Amino acid sequence: MVEELKKQLAKDPDGLLTYEFIANNIDSIDDIMPELAANIINVDMTGQFVVSAARYLNAIDKEKYAESIDMLVKAAIEKDRERKYLGDLTVSLWGADYKEHAEELSAQYDNFRRIYKRLYAVGI
């Protein structure tokens, strides 16, 4: 990551600047995406922009950005203690009918299982 950009985004107070940078430069940042994901994770205390970035990258190309999406989802699970954003993330990643497939998704995706447990304390 270019050092000047790194310094600038490290001053990001909540993740919005990093999210906007990702959205505005998606065609030219593949080589620094893991660093951008790490930065947004570092500065976003609530998980709002972490979730937004994961949803955005998933919509753009979930295979291409799988590593960064995984990092972001794991961070979202930890950061979104009030569960404000996890529901939208779940729908974006696994579809609106995810509840109907909760058992198979839980068996297939650890992140899904962790989010589902957080959203529905009684479990599957």
C-alpha atoms as a printed R data frame, in Angstrom:
    type eleno elety resid chain resno       x       y       z
1   ATOM     1    CA   MET     A     1   0.000   0.000   0.000
2   ATOM     2    CA   VAL     A     2   1.326   3.417  -0.867
3   ATOM     3    CA   GLU     A     3   2.708   4.984   2.303
4   ATOM     4    CA   GLU     A     4   0.879   8.317   1.912
5   ATOM     5    CA   LEU     A     5  -2.433   6.536   1.400
6   ATOM     6    CA   LYS     A     6  -1.691   4.335   4.389
7   ATOM     7    CA   LYS     A     7  -1.079   7.389   6.589
8   ATOM     8    CA   GLN     A     8  -4.216   9.111   5.336
9   ATOM     9    CA   LEU     A     9  -6.503   6.129   5.880
10  ATOM    10    CA   ALA     A    10  -4.985   5.395   9.299
11  ATOM    11    CA   LYS     A    11  -6.526   8.730  10.367
12  ATOM    12    CA   ASP     A    12  -9.963   7.522   9.268
13  ATOM    13    CA   PRO     A    13 -12.112   8.099  12.370
14  ATOM    14    CA   ASP     A    14 -14.713   5.398  11.754
15  ATOM    15    CA   GLY     A    15 -14.132   3.512   8.493
16  ATOM    16    CA   LEU     A    16 -16.154   5.707   6.156
17  ATOM    17    CA   LEU     A    17 -13.091   7.159   4.395
18  ATOM    18    CA   THR     A    18 -11.695   3.681   3.797
19  ATOM    19    CA   TYR     A    19 -15.052   2.382   2.587
20  ATOM    20    CA   GLU     A    20 -15.397   5.324   0.191
21  ATOM    21    CA   PHE     A    21 -11.860   4.769  -1.060
22  ATOM    22    CA   ILE     A    22 -12.659   1.124  -1.780
23  ATOM    23    CA   ALA     A    23 -15.920   1.993  -3.558
24  ATOM    24    CA   ASN     A    24 -14.399   4.797  -5.607
25  ATOM    25    CA   ASN     A    25 -11.278   2.872  -6.639
26  ATOM    26    CA   ILE     A    26 -12.483  -0.726  -6.936
27  ATOM    27    CA   ASP     A    27 -10.972  -1.142 -10.402
28  ATOM    28    CA   SER     A    28  -7.435  -0.374  -9.273
29  ATOM    29    CA   ILE     A    29  -6.966  -1.655  -5.722
30  ATOM    30    CA   ASP     A    30  -6.916  -5.439  -5.965
31  ATOM    31    CA   ASP     A    31  -3.276  -5.627  -4.913
32  ATOM    32    CA   ILE     A    32  -3.918  -3.646  -1.703
33  ATOM    33    CA   MET     A    33  -7.395  -4.931  -0.832
34  ATOM    34    CA   PRO     A    34  -6.218  -7.030   2.153
35  ATOM    35    CA   GLU     A    35  -4.515  -3.945   3.593
36  ATOM    36    CA   LEU     A    36  -7.615  -1.837   3.014
37  ATOM    37    CA   ALA     A    37  -9.743  -4.476   4.724
38  ATOM    38    CA   ALA     A    38  -7.318  -4.551   7.652
39  ATOM    39    CA   ASN     A    39  -7.474  -0.761   7.922
40  ATOM    40    CA   ILE     A    40 -11.261  -0.600   7.965
41  ATOM    41    CA   ILE     A    41 -11.295  -3.356  10.591
42  ATOM    42    CA   ASN     A    42  -8.817  -1.387  12.668
43  ATOM    43    CA   VAL     A    43 -10.681   1.934  12.635
44  ATOM    44    CA   ASP     A    44 -14.360   0.887  12.634
45  ATOM    45    CA   MET     A    45 -15.407   0.327  16.229
46  ATOM    46    CA   THR     A    46 -19.074  -0.539  15.598
47  ATOM    47    CA   GLY     A    47 -18.824  -2.784  12.548
48  ATOM    48    CA   GLN     A    48 -20.992  -0.556  10.355
49  ATOM    49    CA   PHE     A    49 -18.427   0.059   7.626
50  ATOM    50    CA   VAL     A    50 -16.845  -3.364   8.034
51  ATOM    51    CA   VAL     A    51 -20.229  -4.863   7.142
52  ATOM    52    CA   SER     A    52 -20.775  -2.380   4.324
53  ATOM    53    CA   ALA     A    53 -17.390  -3.222   2.818
54  ATOM    54    CA   ALA     A    54 -18.060  -6.964   3.043
55  ATOM    55    CA   ARG     A    55 -21.457  -6.537   1.384
56  ATOM    56    CA   TYR     A    56 -20.004  -4.333  -1.344
57  ATOM    57    CA   LEU     A    57 -17.117  -6.678  -2.152
58  ATOM    58    CA   ASN     A    58 -19.487  -9.649  -2.165
59  ATOM    59    CA   ALA     A    59 -21.735  -7.851  -4.657
60  ATOM    60    CA   ILE     A    60 -18.802  -6.904  -6.890
61  ATOM    61    CA   ASP     A    61 -17.069 -10.311  -7.001
62  ATOM    62    CA   LYS     A    62 -17.329 -12.741  -4.092
63  ATOM    63    CA   GLU     A    63 -14.712 -15.151  -5.438
64  ATOM    64    CA   LYS     A    64 -12.140 -12.502  -6.279
65  ATOM    65    CA   TYR     A    65 -12.454 -10.826  -2.880
66  ATOM    66    CA   ALA     A    66 -13.141 -13.949  -0.821
67  ATOM    67    CA   GLU     A    67 -10.115 -13.485   1.445
68  ATOM    68    CA   SER     A    68 -10.987  -9.883   2.289
69  ATOM    69    CA   ILE     A    69 -14.688 -10.677   2.686
70  ATOM    70    CA   ASP     A    70 -13.803 -13.440   5.144
71  ATOM    71    CA   MET     A    71 -11.609 -11.044   7.154
72  ATOM    72    CA   LEU     A    72 -14.365  -8.444   7.201
73  ATOM    73    CA   VAL     A    73 -17.098 -10.907   8.207
74  ATOM    74    CA   LYS     A    74 -15.027 -12.275  11.080
75  ATOM    75    CA   ALA     A    75 -14.409  -8.723  12.280
76  ATOM    76    CA   ALA     A    76 -18.103  -7.832  11.922
77  ATOM    77    CA   ILE     A    77 -19.067 -10.718  14.178
78  ATOM    78    CA   GLU     A    78 -16.777  -9.338  16.878
79  ATOM    79    CA   LYS     A    79 -17.536  -5.642  16.394
80  ATOM    80    CA   ASP     A    80 -21.315  -5.618  15.920
81  ATOM    81    CA   ARG     A    81 -22.154  -6.387  19.543
82  ATOM    82    CA   GLU     A    82 -25.591  -4.773  19.263
83  ATOM    83    CA   ARG     A    83 -26.412  -6.846  16.158
84  ATOM    84    CA   LYS     A    84 -27.397  -3.781  14.134
85  ATOM    85    CA   TYR     A    85 -25.685  -4.847  10.914
86  ATOM    86    CA   LEU     A    86 -25.306  -8.636  11.017
87  ATOM    87    CA   GLY     A    87 -28.814  -9.315   9.724
88  ATOM    88    CA   ASP     A    88 -28.197  -7.305   6.548
89  ATOM    89    CA   LEU     A    89 -24.826  -8.972   6.125
90  ATOM    90    CA   THR     A    90 -26.411 -12.411   6.395
91  ATOM    91    CA   VAL     A    91 -28.998 -11.597   3.731
92  ATOM    92    CA   SER     A    92 -26.335 -10.150   1.418
93  ATOM    93    CA   LEU     A    93 -24.002 -13.121   1.695
94  ATOM    94    CA   TRP     A    94 -26.426 -16.041   1.898
95  ATOM    95    CA   GLY     A    95 -29.724 -14.728   0.532
96  ATOM    96    CA   ALA     A    96 -33.052 -13.644   1.970
97  ATOM    97    CA   ASP     A    97 -34.053 -17.259   2.528
98  ATOM    98    CA   TYR     A    98 -31.016 -18.098   4.677
99  ATOM    99    CA   LYS     A    99 -33.216 -19.162   7.610
100 ATOM   100    CA   GLU     A   100 -34.697 -21.953   5.497
101 ATOM   101    CA   HIS     A   101 -31.190 -23.297   4.867
102 ATOM   102    CA   ALA     A   102 -29.672 -22.533   8.257
103 ATOM   103    CA   GLU     A   103 -28.591 -26.095   9.026
104 ATOM   104    CA   GLU     A   104 -26.754 -26.673   5.760
105 ATOM   105    CA   LEU     A   105 -25.240 -23.174   5.777
106 ATOM   106    CA   SER     A   106 -24.037 -23.691   9.348
107 ATOM   107    CA   ALA     A   107 -22.377 -26.939   8.355
108 ATOM   108    CA   GLN     A   108 -20.748 -25.329   5.337
109 ATOM   109    CA   TYR     A   109 -19.738 -21.882   6.642
110 ATOM   110    CA   ASP     A   110 -18.267 -21.221  10.067
111 ATOM   111    CA   ASN     A   111 -18.980 -17.502   9.719
112 ATOM   112    CA   PHE     A   112 -22.648 -18.221   9.020
113 ATOM   113    CA   ARG     A   113 -22.871 -20.463  12.069
114 ATOM   114    CA   ARG     A   114 -21.298 -17.772  14.269
115 ATOM   115    CA   ILE     A   115 -23.553 -15.005  12.933
116 ATOM   116    CA   TYR     A   116 -26.668 -17.151  13.195
117 ATOM   117    CA   LYS     A   117 -25.819 -17.991  16.791
118 ATOM   118    CA   ARG     A   118 -25.358 -14.303  17.542
119 ATOM   119    CA   LEU     A   119 -28.649 -13.326  15.893
120 ATOM   120    CA   TYR     A   120 -30.729 -16.233  17.186
121 ATOM   121    CA   ALA     A   121 -29.446 -17.272  20.576
122 ATOM   122    CA   VAL     A   122 -31.684 -20.348  20.671
123 ATOM   123    CA   GLY     A   123 -29.822 -21.736  17.653
124 ATOM   124    CA   ILE     A   124 -30.975 -23.591  14.612
